[in-house]
């Protein structure tokens, strides 16, 4: 192929791309989706510099859940389950509630981290479970457990006297 033919083919493809871009924008506007800029070349510009494409944040924000929704959802699921649930079982239950997520891998990581960081949820050998209703957080370290134990023993001695 000669250089002129390659240039002609390239120009033809660019025109086709521009036509498709205009059609995409028209369709996006028809259904109310946020549009992207038209006519900007993808990939490398003719000078060789990289052209950055500005991603629309409006479409990503539409799929984000409100702050604290995952924590609340996990607590409700564990409350209904009545038994410890593994991370995968918890992820599947959260997904069944319709919680918005990009994919299952990200949802698993989000669920696991949220459950691990929630003081009202404990990790057991069987999985995640809610802590007792009376003690929402409970002591976390051995020292804190000893101090809490001493306080309850001392309190019970005073009541007995």
C-alpha positions as CSV (number, residue, x, y, z in Angstrom):
1,X,0.0,0.0,0.0
2,X,1.3,3.4,-0.8
3,X,1.5,6.2,1.7
4,X,-1.3,8.1,-0.2
5,X,-3.7,5.2,0.1
6,X,-3.0,4.9,3.8
7,X,-3.6,8.6,4.3
8,X,-6.9,8.4,2.4
9,X,-8.0,5.4,4.4
10,X,-7.1,7.1,7.6
11,X,-9.0,10.3,6.6
12,X,-12.0,8.2,5.6
13,X,-12.0,6.4,9.0
14,X,-11.7,9.8,10.8
15,X,-14.7,11.1,9.0
16,X,-16.6,7.9,9.8
17,X,-15.7,8.3,13.5
18,X,-16.8,12.0,13.5
19,X,-20.1,10.9,12.0
20,X,-20.6,8.2,14.6
21,X,-19.6,10.6,17.4
22,X,-22.3,13.0,16.3
23,X,-24.9,10.2,16.1
24,X,-23.9,9.0,19.6
25,X,-24.3,12.5,21.0
26,X,-27.7,12.9,19.4
27,X,-28.9,9.6,20.9
28,X,-27.4,10.4,24.3
29,X,-29.3,13.7,24.3
30,X,-32.5,12.0,23.2
31,X,-32.4,9.7,26.2
32,X,-31.1,12.3,28.6
33,X,-27.6,10.9,29.3
34,X,-24.7,13.3,29.9
35,X,-22.8,13.9,26.6
36,X,-19.2,13.9,25.9
37,X,-17.4,16.5,23.7
38,X,-17.7,15.9,20.0
39,X,-14.8,16.0,17.5
40,X,-11.9,15.4,19.9
41,X,-9.7,12.7,18.6
42,X,-9.2,9.6,20.7
43,X,-5.7,8.3,21.5
44,X,-2.8,10.4,20.3
45,X,-3.3,13.8,18.6
46,X,-1.6,14.5,15.3
47,X,1.3,16.1,17.1
48,X,1.9,12.9,19.1
49,X,0.8,14.4,22.4
50,X,-1.6,12.3,24.5
51,X,-5.1,13.7,24.4
52,X,-6.9,13.2,27.7
53,X,-10.6,12.4,27.6
54,X,-12.7,13.9,30.3
55,X,-14.9,11.2,31.7
56,X,-18.4,12.2,32.7
57,X,-18.8,12.0,36.5
58,X,-22.5,12.4,36.3
59,X,-23.0,8.9,35.0
60,X,-20.7,7.5,37.7
61,X,-22.4,9.4,40.5
62,X,-25.8,8.1,39.5
63,X,-24.7,4.6,40.5
64,X,-23.2,5.5,43.8
65,X,-25.0,4.6,47.0
66,X,-25.7,7.2,49.7
67,X,-23.2,7.4,52.5
68,X,-23.7,4.8,55.2
69,X,-26.1,2.6,53.1
70,X,-23.8,-0.3,52.9
71,X,-23.2,-0.4,56.6
72,X,-26.9,-0.2,57.3
73,X,-27.6,-2.9,54.7
74,X,-25.0,-5.3,56.2
75,X,-26.4,-4.8,59.7
76,X,-30.0,-5.5,58.5
77,X,-28.9,-8.7,56.6
78,X,-26.9,-10.0,59.6
79,X,-29.8,-9.2,61.9
80,X,-32.2,-11.2,59.8
81,X,-29.8,-14.1,59.2
82,X,-29.5,-15.0,62.9
83,X,-26.2,-16.8,62.1
84,X,-22.7,-15.8,60.9
85,X,-22.4,-15.2,57.2
86,X,-19.2,-15.6,55.2
87,X,-18.0,-12.6,53.1
88,X,-19.3,-14.2,49.9
89,X,-22.7,-14.9,51.4
90,X,-22.9,-11.4,52.8
91,X,-21.9,-10.0,49.3
92,X,-24.6,-12.1,47.6
93,X,-27.2,-11.0,50.1
94,X,-26.2,-7.3,49.7
95,X,-26.3,-7.7,45.9
96,X,-29.9,-9.2,46.2
97,X,-31.0,-6.0,48.0
98,X,-30.2,-4.1,44.8
99,X,-27.2,-2.2,46.3
100,X,-25.5,-0.4,43.4
101,X,-22.0,-1.8,42.5
102,X,-19.8,-1.8,39.5
103,X,-19.0,-5.5,39.8
104,X,-19.0,-8.4,42.2
105,X,-15.2,-8.2,42.9
106,X,-15.5,-4.6,44.0
107,X,-18.6,-5.3,46.0
108,X,-16.9,-8.1,47.9
109,X,-14.0,-5.9,48.9
110,X,-16.4,-3.1,49.9
111,X,-18.6,-5.5,52.0
112,X,-15.6,-7.1,53.6
113,X,-14.0,-3.8,54.6
114,X,-17.3,-2.3,55.8
115,X,-18.1,-5.3,57.9
116,X,-14.5,-5.5,59.3
117,X,-14.5,-1.8,60.3
118,X,-18.0,-1.8,61.8
119,X,-17.7,-2.0,65.6
120,X,-21.2,-3.6,65.8
121,X,-20.1,-6.6,63.7
122,X,-17.7,-9.3,64.9
123,X,-15.6,-11.6,62.7
124,X,-15.9,-15.3,63.8
125,X,-14.5,-18.5,62.3
126,X,-17.9,-19.0,60.5
127,X,-18.0,-15.4,59.1
128,X,-19.5,-12.1,60.2
129,X,-22.1,-11.7,62.9
130,X,-23.7,-8.9,64.9
131,X,-22.4,-8.4,68.4
132,X,-24.8,-8.7,71.3
133,X,-27.5,-6.1,71.4
134,X,-26.4,-4.8,74.8
135,X,-22.8,-4.3,73.9
136,X,-22.6,-2.6,70.5
137,X,-18.9,-2.3,70.3
138,X,-17.3,-4.3,73.2
139,X,-13.7,-4.2,74.2
140,X,-11.2,-4.9,71.3
141,X,-7.9,-5.6,73.1
142,X,-6.9,-8.0,75.8
143,X,-6.1,-5.1,78.1
144,X,-9.5,-3.5,77.5
145,X,-11.2,-6.8,78.1
146,X,-9.4,-7.2,81.4
147,X,-10.4,-3.7,82.5
148,X,-14.0,-4.3,81.5
149,X,-14.0,-7.6,83.4
150,X,-12.5,-5.9,86.6
151,X,-15.2,-3.1,86.4
152,X,-18.0,-5.6,86.2
153,X,-16.6,-7.7,89.0
154,X,-16.1,-4.6,91.2
155,X,-19.6,-3.4,90.4
156,X,-21.1,-6.7,91.4
157,X,-19.2,-6.8,94.7
158,X,-20.4,-3.3,95.6
159,X,-24.0,-4.3,94.9
160,X,-23.7,-7.4,97.1
161,X,-22.5,-5.4,100.1
